[in-house]
């Protein structure tokens, strides 16, 4: 009996999660008439929405998002790895830093965005990728750091001590014997960080809503003054969602370890 | 190889003094064992020598070199950790070669020395494996191999045998002795196991609460413990230590305890009365045999003497033929078997 209930529960969960994806996928191939009558299950597929997606420079925005994501992840990994190592080994910042680093997540983005906007304006970086990357780092870097602390905790201290006695400096020891042990964690953190950056709408919309639109901003732009262009928007959403689904598939297991490992050990 | 000297070495963590003004000369080409209960400062001392722990005050000399402020990598030491710290992503050969690569030893030379060390430790056939594919004993050998290829000024062993089961531990102990004899290396070995200390050491250094209690040969610390702590710590089963008044009252000891606060007697010196010649000066007393623990050739007896005073005796299995749990035979302790300790724990001359 338990097996049946369990299966029913899982099936429900799958339906709840999968339904929006299915709806968006179908909508991306519907024409206007079909979209306006959700009860219609059979319709003639059309590529009109995709034409709009191409003409609306959605792919360019995807490229922008990709660039922003890659640069953000690159910076976050270099800084976050060193930071997480320091917190794991030297208790940098005291016992607070382990969790305190996540406090930034409690702050609503709306609080940060105004100062960021003003700074970007003064530095003439408004509507540039630099501004977007900087804003993304405000939430990506703490998460990456916190995520990696648990992985460093899992590497015995003796590894680098052994290397140091054997003739390496601490930095060399870190690179040659500690880093290889946490590479899987760094990979997962990188993908996780990329998804965070890729999905951000708020900062990108306010700091760079003009020429350097990221993908979520572009998706939102299909909400026009003439109404929501559901079909084209759905097609754009598909473009933005597919890479995330693929990424999550590859890191799911390590994601759990990173999230639980970051805080538990003290 | 070189002599290592510690001069007034101190390590303080906040208010806690982990190591208090330790002065110690470690002989060249010998095995010195630091032994003591956990928290006695032995590992901290070793880590300070390695450079992994900063020194609060005092100096560390290796040969003529003052290394107190040097980085670990510049001290020319090799260390073996309790958990071996073998790198899981490298093969056994790469693990052993790791320290040599740091010193830019030519590749042919590295290969030759790795091969030699591996053969010496009998792991020559495992060079291509990863550490995860080795048994505990093999991992231990590889860890020691990684230390000896370096040909360092001294070896630091931090409880390297603690993770092995009893049988392997004895085997690896012999192995360390064999390798040491062959290379004539200076070894500082840290352990909490007094038996390991006795069997491995040329010199035993007993530590307690950050202080050196006694430095001496294994025979020395066993036969003439400098303090009551050493007397209790070294030797298994433990020495019987009684208040002097108590010893007089319960065992009828007379003429030995004068001026001493405590009296100690090794279990093997508590003998069945029949085995002590009648003309020997000894205290004789009846005691109830509560428990007999047979070890094979010998047995540990838990005795209850007058006034519920408990004692442990170590007797040969042969003499057990007539003694059973619940019997109350007569026991004897010869007069010169007693160790006398002052109120502050220091040994008193007999």
Boltz contact constraints between the chains, C-beta under 6 A:
constraints:
  - contact:
      token1: [A, 158]
      token2: [B, 81]
      max_distance: 6.0
  - contact:
      token1: [A, 158]
      token2: [B, 83]
      max_distance: 6.0
  - contact:
      token1: [A, 158]
      token2: [B, 85]
      max_distance: 6.0
  - contact:
      token1: [A, 159]
      token2: [B, 85]
      max_distance: 6.0
  - contact:
      token1: [A, 161]
      token2: [B, 52]
      max_distance: 6.0
  - contact:
      token1: [A, 162]
      token2: [B, 85]
      max_distance: 6.0
  - contact:
      token1: [A, 164]
      token2: [B, 72]
      max_distance: 6.0
  - contact:
      token1: [A, 164]
      token2: [B, 73]
      max_distance: 6.0
  - contact:
      token1: [A, 165]
      token2: [B, 50]
      max_distance: 6.0
  - contact:
      token1: [A, 165]
      token2: [B, 72]
      max_distance: 6.0
  - contact:
      token1: [A, 165]
      token2: [B, 77]
      max_distance: 6.0
  - contact:
      token1: [A, 165]
      token2: [B, 79]
      max_distance: 6.0
  - contact:
      token1: [A, 166]
      token2: [B, 99]
      max_distance: 6.0
  - contact:
      token1: [A, 166]
      token2: [B, 102]
      max_distance: 6.0
  - contact:
      token1: [A, 167]
      token2: [B, 73]
      max_distance: 6.0
  - contact:
      token1: [A, 167]
      token2: [B, 99]
      max_distance: 6.0
  - contact:
      token1: [A, 167]
      token2: [B, 102]
      max_distance: 6.0
  - contact:
      token1: [A, 167]
      token2: [B, 103]
      max_distance: 6.0
  - contact:
      token1: [A, 168]
      token2: [B, 73]
      max_distance: 6.0
  - contact:
      token1: [A, 168]
      token2: [B, 102]
      max_distance: 6.0
  - contact:
      token1: [A, 177]
      token2: [B, 87]
      max_distance: 6.0
  - contact:
      token1: [A, 180]
      token2: [B, 89]
      max_distance: 6.0
